[in-house]
Amino acid sequence: MEPILVSSCLLGRPVRYDGTGRPVADAVVEAWRAAGRLVPVCPEVAGGLAVPRPPAEIVGGTGADVLDGAARVVAVTGEDVTEAFLRGARHALDAARRTGARVAVLKQGSPSCGTLRVHDGTFSGRKVPGEGVTAALLERAGVRVFGEDDLAAAAAYADSL
């Protein structure tokens, strides 16, 4: 059975910037958990950031732009945390490769894990189309990435592998 890389916060682990989790109560996730298929990762913590930590946003583009050196990840305090986000993304990719995971379910809106949209870099609450740093790196490496709001599609894709 296909391993599923999943954002740790979606499993209830208190690793988000504000020290909380965002557990997903869904039969799909519970079935994956029961089958031992889940590979939890928190790229931001793996990259060396603390819990709690100041919120961060991508400034000047999307996660793909960060990977290409054309955008940065900056905390609301003004601290550039790009390198921590890149380390965390590489850690997540290593976890996927080590376990053979070709599917990931990541937290929507996160500057690491967002799959369809991320905050716009102004700390105003606005979101723009795009992906986070980890989501972009995983996709470039051939891991199919889904948000927690698209579990049925993630399950269908995983089952087709």
Contact map, one row per residue, 1 for C-alpha under 8 A:
11100000000000000000000000000000000010000000000000000000000000000000000000000000000000000000000000000000000000000000000000000000000000000000000000000000000000000
11110000000000000000000000000000000010000000000000000000000000000000000000000000000000000000000000011110000000000000000000000000000000000000000000000000000001101
11111000000000000000000000000000000011100000000000000000000000000000000000000000000000000000000000111110000000000000000000000000000000000000000000000000000000000
01111100000000000000000000000001000011100000000000000000000000000000000000000000000000000000000000001111100000000000000000000000000000000000000000000000000001000
00111110000000000000000000000000000001111000000000000000000000000000000000000000000000000000001100001111100000000000000000000000000000000000000000000000000000000
00011111010000000000000000000000000001111000000000000000000000000000000000000000000000000000000000000001110000000000000000000000000000000000000000000000000000000
00001111111000000000000000000000000000011100000000000000000000000000000000000000000000000000000000000000111000001000000000000000000000000000000000000000000000000
00000111111110100000100000000000000000011100000000000000000000000000000000000000000000000000000000000000000000000000000000000000000000000000000000000000000000000
00000011111111110001111000000000000000000100000000000000000000000000000000000000000000000000000000000000001000000000000000000000000000000000000000000000000000000
00000111111110000000111100000000000000000000000000000000000000000000000000000000000000000000000000000000011000000000000000000000000000000000000000010000000000000
00000011111110000000111100000000000000010000000000000000000000000000000000000000000000000000000000000000000000000000000000000000000000000000000000000000000000000
00000001111111000001111100000000000000000000000000000000000000000000000000000000000000000000000000000000000000000000000000000000000000000000000000000000000000000
00000001111111100001111000000000000000000000000000000000000000000000000000000000000000000000000000000000000000000000000000000000000000000000000000000000000000000
00000000100111110011100000000000000000000000000000000000000000000000000000000000000000000000000000000000000000000000000000000000000000000000000000000000000000000
00000001100011111111100000000000000000000100100000110000000000000000000000000000000000000000000000000000000000000000000000000000000000000000000000000000000000000
00000000100001111111100000000000000000000000000000110000000000000000000000000000000000000000000000000000000000000000000000000000000000000000000000000000000000000
00000000000000111111000000000000000000000000000001111110000000000000000000000000000000000000000000000000000000000000000000000000000000000000000000000000000000000
00000000000000111111000000000000000000000000000000111110000000000000000000000000000000000000000000000000000000000000000000000000000000000000000000000000000000000
00000000000001111111100000000000000000000000000000111000000000000000000000000000000000000000000000000000000000000000000000000000000000000000000000000000000000000
00000000100111111111110000000000000000000000000000000000000000000000000000000000000000000000000000000000000000000000000000000000000000000000000000000000000000000
00000001111111110011111000000000000000000000000000000000000000000000000000000000000000000000000000000000000000000000000000000000000000000000000000000000000000000
00000000111110000001111100000000000000000000000000000000000000000000000000000000000000000000000000000000000000000000000000000000000000000000000000000000000000000
00000000111110000000111110000000000000000000000000000000000000000000000000000000000000000000000000000000000000000000000000000000000000000000000000000000000000000
00000000011100000000011111001000000000000000000000000000000000000000000000000000000000000000000000000000000000000000000000000000000000000000000000010000000000000
00000000000000000000001111101100000000000000000000000000000000000000000000000000000000000000000000000000000000000000000000000000000000000000000000000000000000000
00000000000000000000000111111100000000000000000000000000000000000000000000000000000000000000000000000000000000000000000000000000000000000000000000000000000000000
00000000000000000000000011111110000000000000000000000000000000000000000000000000000000000000000000000000000000000000000000000000000000000000000000000000000000000
00000000000000000000000001111111000000000000000000000000000000000000000000000000000000000000000000000000000000000000000000000000000000000000000000000011001000000
00000000000000000000000111111111100000000000000000000000000000000000000000000000000000000000000000000000000000000000000000000000000000000000000000000010000000000
00000000000000000000000011111111110000000000000000000000000000000000000000000000000000000000000000000000000000000000000000000000000000000000000000000000000000000
00000000000000000000000000111111111000000000000000000000000000000000000000000000000000000000000000000000000000000000000000000000000000000000000000000000000000000
00010000000000000000000000011111111111000000000000000000000000000000000000000000000000000000000000000000000000000000000000000000000000000000000000000000000000000
00000000000000000000000000001111111111000000000000000000000000000000000000000000000000000000000000000000000000000000000000000000000000000000000000000000000000000
00000000000000000000000000000111111110000000000000000000000000000000000000000000000000000000000000000000000000000000000000000000000000000000000000000000000000000
00000000000000000000000000000011111110000000000000000000000000000000000000000000000000000000000000000000000000000000000000000000000000000000000000000000000000000
00000000000000000000000000000001111111000000000000000000000000000000000000000000000000000000000000000000000000000000000000000000000000000000000000000000000000000
11110000000000000000000000000001111111100000000000000000000000000000000000000000000000000000000000000000000000000000000000000000000000000000000000000000000000000
00111100000000000000000000000001100111110000000000000000000000000000000000000000000000000000000000000000000000000000000000000000000000000000000000000000000000000
00111100000000000000000000000000000011111000000000000000000000000000000000000000000000000000001100100000000000000000000000000000000000000000000000000000000000000
00001111001000000000000000000000000001111100000000000000000000000000000000000000000000000000000000000000000000000000000000000000000000000000000000000000000000000
00001111000000000000000000000000000000111110010000000000000000000000000000000000000000000001001000000000000000000000000000000000000000000000000000000000000000000
00000011100000100000000000000000000000011111110000000000000000000000000000000000000000010001000000000000000000000000000000000000000000000000000000000000000000000
00000000000000000000000000000000000000001111111000000000000000000000000000000000000010111011000000000000000000010000000000000000000001000000000000000000000000000
00000000000000000000000000000000000000000111111110000000000000000000000000000000000110010000000000000000000000010000000000000000000000000000000000000000000000000
00000000000000100000000000000000000000000111111111100000000000000000000000000000000000010000000000000000000000000000000000000000000000000000000000000000000000000
00000000000000000000000000000000000000001111111110000000000000000000000000000000000000110010000000000000000000000000000000000000000000000000000000000000000000000
00000000000000000000000000000000000000000011111110000000000000000000000000000000001111111010000000000000000000000000000000000000000000000000000000000000000000000
00000000000000000000000000000000000000000001111111000000000000000000000000000000000100010000000000000000000000000000000000000000000000000000000000000000000000000
00000000000000000000000000000000000000000001111111101000000000000000000000000000000100000000000000000000000000000000000000000000000000000000000000000000000000000
00000000000000001000000000000000000000000000100111111000000000000000000000000000000000000000000000000000000000000000000000000000000000000000000000000000000000000
00000000000000111110000000000000000000000000100011111000000000000000000000000000000000000000000000000000000000000000000000000000000000000000000000000000000000000
00000000000000111110000000000000000000000000000001111100000000000000000000000000000000000000000000000000000000000000000000000000000000000000000000000000000000000
00000000000000001110000000000000000000000000000011111110000000000000000000000000000000000000000000000000000000000000000000000000000000000000000000000000000000000
00000000000000001100000000000000000000000000000000011111000000000000000000111000000000000000000000000000000000000000000000000000000000000000000000000000000000000
00000000000000001100000000000000000000000000000000001111100000000000000000110000000000000000000000000000000000000000000000000000000000000000000000000000000000000
00000000000000000000000000000000000000000000000000000111110000000000000011110000100000000000000000000000000000100000000000000000000000000000000000000000000000000
00000000000000000000000000000000000000000000000000000011111000000000000011110000000000000000000000000000000000100000011111100000000000000000000000000000000000000
00000000000000000000000000000000000000000000000000000001111111100100001111000000000000000000000000000000000000100000011110000000000100000000000000000000000000000
00000000000000000000000000000000000000000000000000000000111111000000001111000000000000000000000000000000000000000000000111000000000000000000000000000000000000000
00000000000000000000000000000000000000000000000000000000011111001000011100000000000000000000000000000000000000000000000010000000000000000000000000000000000000000
00000000000000000000000000000000000000000000000000000000011111111100011000000000000000000000000000000000000000000000000100000000000000000000000000000000000000000
00000000000000000000000000000000000000000000000000000000011111111100001000000000000000000000000000000000000000000000010000000000011110000000000000000000000000000
00000000000000000000000000000000000000000000000000000000010011111110001000000000000000000000000000000000000000110000000000000000011111110000000000000000000000000
00000000000000000000000000000000000000000000000000000000000011111111000000000000000000000000000000000000000000000000000000000000001110011000000000000000000000000
00000000000000000000000000000000000000000000000000000000000111111111111000000000000000000000000000000000000000000000000000000000000000000000000000000000000000000
00000000000000000000000000000000000000000000000000000000010011111111111110000000010000000000000000000000000000000000000000000000000010000000000000000000000000000
00000000000000000000000000000000000000000000000000000000000000111111110000000000000001000000000000000000000000000000000000000000000010011000000000000000000000000
00000000000000000000000000000000000000000000000000000000000000011111111000000000000000000000000000000000000000000000000000000000000000000000000000000000000000000
00000000000000000000000000000000000000000000000000000000000000001111111100000000000000000000000000000000000000000000000000000000000000000000000000000000000000000
00000000000000000000000000000000000000000000000000000000000110001111111100000000000000000000000000000000000000000000000000000000000000000000000000000000000000000
00000000000000000000000000000000000000000000000000000000011111101101111110000000000000000000000000000000000000000000000000000000000000000000000000000000000000000
00000000000000000000000000000000000000000000000000000000011100000100111111000001110000000000000000000000000000000000000000000000000000000000000000000000000000000
00000000000000000000000000000000000000000000000000000001111000000100001111100001110010000000000000000000000000100000000000000000000000000000000000000000000000000
00000000000000000000000000000000000000000000000000000001111000000000000111111111110000000000000000000000000000000000000010000000000000000000000000000000000000000
00000000000000000000000000000000000000000000000000000111100000000000000011111111100000000000000000000000000000000000000000000000000000000000000000000000000000000
00000000000000000000000000000000000000000000000000000111100000000000000001111110000000000000000000000000000000000000000000100000000000000000000000000000000000000
00000000000000000000000000000000000000000000000000000100000000000000000001111110000000000000000000000000000000000000000000000000000000000000000000000000000000000
00000000000000000000000000000000000000000000000000000000000000000000000001111111000000000000000000000000000000000000000000000000000000000000000000000000000000000
00000000000000000000000000000000000000000000000000000000000000000000000001111111100000000000000000000000000000000000000000000000000000000000000000000000000000000
00000000000000000000000000000000000000000000000000000000000000000000000111100111111000000000000000000000000000000000000000000000000000000000000000000000000000000
00000000000000000000000000000000000000000000000000000001000000000000000111100011111110000000000000000000000000000000000000000000000000000000000000000000000000000
00000000000000000000000000000000000000000000000000000000000000000100000111000001111111000000000000000000000000000000000000000000000000000000000000000000000000000
00000000000000000000000000000000000000000000001000000000000000000000000000000001111111100000000000000000000000000000000000000000000000000000000000000000000000000
00000000000000000000000000000000000000000001001110000000000000000000000000000000111111110000000000000000000000000000000000000000000000000000000000000000000000000
00000000000000000000000000000000000000000011001000000000000000000000000010000000111111111000000000000000000000010000000000000000000011000000000000000000000000000
00000000000000000000000000000000000000000000001000000000000000000010000000000000011111111100000000000000000000000000000000000000000011000000000000000000000000000
00000000000000000000000000000000000000000010011000000000000000000000000000000000001111111110000000000000000000000000000000000000000000000000000000000000000000000
00000000000000000000000000000000000000000111111100000000000000000000000000000000000111111111000000000000000000000000000000000000000001000000000000000000000000000
00000000000000000000000000000000000000000010001000000000000000000000000000000000000011111111100000000000000000010000000000000000000011101100000000000000000000000
00000000000000000000000000000000000000000000000000000000000000000000000000000000000001111111110000000000000000000000000000000000000001001000000000000000000000000
00000000000000000000000000000000000000000010011000000000000000000000000000000000000000111111111000000000000000000000000000000000000000000000000000000000000000000
00000000000000000000000000000000000000001110000000000000000000000000000000000000000000011111111100000000000000000000000000000000000001000100000000000000000000000
00000000000000000000000000000000000000000000000000000000000000000000000000000000000000001111111110000000000000000000000000000000000001001100100000000000000000000
00000000000000000000000000000000000000000000000000000000000000000000000000000000000000000111111111000000000000000000000000000000000000000000000000000000000000000
00001000000000000000000000000000000000101000000000000000000000000000000000000000000000000011111111101000000000000000000000000000000000000000000000000000000000000
00001000000000000000000000000000000000100000000000000000000000000000000000000000000000000001111111111100000000000000000000000000000000000000001000000000000000000
00000000000000000000000000000000000000000000000000000000000000000000000000000000000000000000111111111000000000000000000000000000000000000000000000000000000000000
00000000000000000000000000000000000000000000000000000000000000000000000000000000000000000000011111111000000000000000000000000000000000000000000000000000000000000
00100000000000000000000000000000000000100000000000000000000000000000000000000000000000000000001111111000000000000000000000000000000000000000000000000000000000000
01100000000000000000000000000000000000000000000000000000000000000000000000000000000000000000000111111100000000000000000000000000000000000000000000000000000000000
01111000000000000000000000000000000000000000000000000000000000000000000000000000000000000000001111111111000000000000000000000000000000000000001000000000000000000
01111000000000000000000000000000000000000000000000000000000000000000000000000000000000000000000100011111000000000000000000000000000000000000011100000000000001000
01111000000000000000000000000000000000000000000000000000000000000000000000000000000000000000000000001111100000000000000000000000000000000000001111000000010011000
00011100000000000000000000000000000000000000000000000000000000000000000000000000000000000000000000001111110000000000000000000000000000000000001111000000010000000
00011110000000000000000000000000000000000000000000000000000000000000000000000000000000000000000000000011111000000000000000000000000000000000000011110010010000000
00000110010000000000000000000000000000000000000000000000000000000000000000000000000000000000000000000001111100001110000000000000000000100000000011110000000000000
00000010110000000000000000000000000000000000000000000000000000000000000000000000000000000000000000000000111111001110000000000000000000000000000000110000000000000
00000000000000000000000000000000000000000000000000000000000000000000000000000000000000000000000000000000011111001111110000000000000000000000000000111000000000000
00000000000000000000000000000000000000000000000000000000000000000000000000000000000000000000000000000000001111101111111000000010000100000000000000000000000000000
00000000000000000000000000000000000000000000000000000000000000000000000000000000000000000000000000000000001111111100011000000000000100000000000000000000000000000
00000000000000000000000000000000000000000000000000000001110000100000000010000000000000000000000000000000000011111100011000000000001110000000000000000000000000000
00000000000000000000000000000000000000000011000000000000000000100000000000000000000010001000000000000000000001111100000000000000001111100000000000000000000000000
00000010000000000000000000000000000000000000000000000000000000000000000000000000000000000000000000000000011111111110000000000000001111100000000000000000000000000
00000000000000000000000000000000000000000000000000000000000000000000000000000000000000000000000000000000011111111111110000000000011100100000000000100000000000000
00000000000000000000000000000000000000000000000000000000000000000000000000000000000000000000000000000000011110001111110000000000011100100000000011100000000000000
00000000000000000000000000000000000000000000000000000000000000000000000000000000000000000000000000000000000110000111110000000000111000000000000000100000000000000
00000000000000000000000000000000000000000000000000000000000000000000000000000000000000000000000000000000000110000111111000000011111100000000000000000000000000000
00000000000000000000000000000000000000000000000000000000110001000000000000000000000000000000000000000000000111100111111100000011111100000000000000000000000000000
00000000000000000000000000000000000000000000000000000000110000000000000000000000000000000000000000000000000011100000111111101111000000000000000000000000000000000
00000000000000000000000000000000000000000000000000000000111010000000000000000000000000000000000000000000000000000000011111111111000000000000000000000000000000000
00000000000000000000000000000000000000000000000000000000111100000000000001000000000000000000000000000000000000000000001111110000000000000000000000000000000000000
00000000000000000000000000000000000000000000000000000000101000000000000000000000000000000000000000000000000000000000001111111100000000000000000000000000000000000
00000000000000000000000000000000000000000000000000000000100000000000000000010000000000000000000000000000000000000000001111111100000000000000000000000000000000000
00000000000000000000000000000000000000000000000000000000000000000000000000000000000000000000000000000000000000000000000111111100000000000000000000000000000000000
00000000000000000000000000000000000000000000000000000000000000000000000000000000000000000000000000000000000000000000001101111110000000000000000000000000000000000
00000000000000000000000000000000000000000000000000000000000000000000000000000000000000000000000000000000000000000000001101111111000000000000000000000000000000000
00000000000000000000000000000000000000000000000000000000000000000000000000000000000000000000000000000000000010000000111100001111100000000000000000000000000000000
00000000000000000000000000000000000000000000000000000000000000000000000000000000000000000000000000000000000000000000111100000111110000000000000000000000000000000
00000000000000000000000000000000000000000000000000000000000000000000000000000000000000000000000000000000000000000001110000000011111000000000000000000000000000000
00000000000000000000000000000000000000000000000000000000000001100000000000000000000000000000000000000000000000000111110000000001111100000000000000000000000000000
00000000000000000000000000000000000000000000000000000000000001110000000000000000000000000000000000000000000000111111110000000000111110110000000000000000000000000
00000000000000000000000000000000000000000000000000000000010001110000000000000000000000000000000000000000000011111110110000000000011111110000000000000000000000000
00000000000000000000000000000000000000000000000000000000000001110110000000000000000011001000000000000000000000111000000000000000001111111000000000000000000000000
00000000000000000000000000000000000000000010000000000000000000100000000000000000000011011101100000000000000000011000000000000000000111111100000000000000000000000
00000000000000000000000000000000000000000000000000000000000000100000000000000000000000001000000000000000010000011110000000000000001111111110000010000000000000000
00000000000000000000000000000000000000000000000000000000000000110010000000000000000000000000000000000000000000000000000000000000001111111111000000000000000000000
00000000000000000000000000000000000000000000000000000000000000010010000000000000000000001100100000000000000000000000000000000000000011111111100000000000000000000
00000000000000000000000000000000000000000000000000000000000000000000000000000000000000001001100000000000000000000000000000000000000001111111111110000000000000000
00000000000000000000000000000000000000000000000000000000000000000000000000000000000000000000000000000000000000000000000000000000000000111111111110000000000000000
00000000000000000000000000000000000000000000000000000000000000000000000000000000000000000000000000000000000000000000000000000000000000011111111000000000000000000
00000000000000000000000000000000000000000000000000000000000000000000000000000000000000000000100000000000000000000000000000000000000000001111111000000000000000000
00000000000000000000000000000000000000000000000000000000000000000000000000000000000000000000000000000100000000000000000000000000000000000111111100000000000000000
00000000000000000000000000000000000000000000000000000000000000000000000000000000000000000000000100001111000000000000000000000000000000000111111110000000000000000
00000000000000000000000000000000000000000000000000000000000000000000000000000000000000000000000000000111000000000000000000000000000000000110011111000000000000000
00000000000000000000000000000000000000000000000000000000000000000000000000000000000000000000000000000011110000000010000000000000000000100110001111100000010000000
00000000000000000000000000000000000000000000000000000000000000000000000000000000000000000000000000000011110000000010000000000000000000000000000111111110110000000
00000000000000000000000000000000000000000000000000000000000000000000000000000000000000000000000000000000111100000111000000000000000000000000000011111110000000000
00000000010000000000000100000000000000000000000000000000000000000000000000000000000000000000000000000000111100000000000000000000000000000000000001111110000000000
00000000000000000000000000000000000000000000000000000000000000000000000000000000000000000000000000000000000100000000000000000000000000000000000001111110000000000
00000000000000000000000000000000000000000000000000000000000000000000000000000000000000000000000000000000000000000000000000000000000000000000000001111111110000000
00000000000000000000000000011000000000000000000000000000000000000000000000000000000000000000000000000000100000000000000000000000000000000000000001111111111000000
00000000000000000000000000010000000000000000000000000000000000000000000000000000000000000000000000000000000000000000000000000000000000000000000000000111111100000
00000000000000000000000000000000000000000000000000000000000000000000000000000000000000000000000000000000000000000000000000000000000000000000000001000111111110000
00000000000000000000000000000000000000000000000000000000000000000000000000000000000000000000000000000011100000000000000000000000000000000000000011000111111111000
00000000000000000000000000010000000000000000000000000000000000000000000000000000000000000000000000000000000000000000000000000000000000000000000000000011111111100
00000000000000000000000000000000000000000000000000000000000000000000000000000000000000000000000000000000000000000000000000000000000000000000000000000001111111110
00000000000000000000000000000000000000000000000000000000000000000000000000000000000000000000000000000010000000000000000000000000000000000000000000000000111111111
01010000000000000000000000000000000000000000000000000000000000000000000000000000000000000000000000000110000000000000000000000000000000000000000000000000011111111
01000000000000000000000000000000000000000000000000000000000000000000000000000000000000000000000000000000000000000000000000000000000000000000000000000000001111111
00000000000000000000000000000000000000000000000000000000000000000000000000000000000000000000000000000000000000000000000000000000000000000000000000000000000111111
01000000000000000000000000000000000000000000000000000000000000000000000000000000000000000000000000000000000000000000000000000000000000000000000000000000000011111
